Amino acid sequence: MFFSILIDGIQAGGSDFTKPDGANDAVPVQFELPLVLTVGQVITTQLIRGSQGNDSGGLLTEDPTAIGWNDSGSASVTVVKE
């Protein structure tokens, strides 16, 4: 699986890649891009799954409510204004 971030349709920074061995593999991915953005710019994230290997994966939520915890989100965005 490939992951990337676009700003106004242009890739910012490098791509991130992971190749899970099986359907039950969980691989966290984190991007840190210090950017100077202007009002109106659009940030897009992309996840691309290849056709080789296990054909599963994506942004998934896990449900630990059986032990009384809240759901685990599959993605988050943090914006820091300096």
Secondary structure as UniProt FT lines:
FT   STRAND          2..7
FT   TURN            8..9
FT   STRAND          10..11
FT   STRAND          16..17
FT   TURN            23..24
FT   TURN            39..40
FT   STRAND          43..48
FT   HELIX           65..67
//
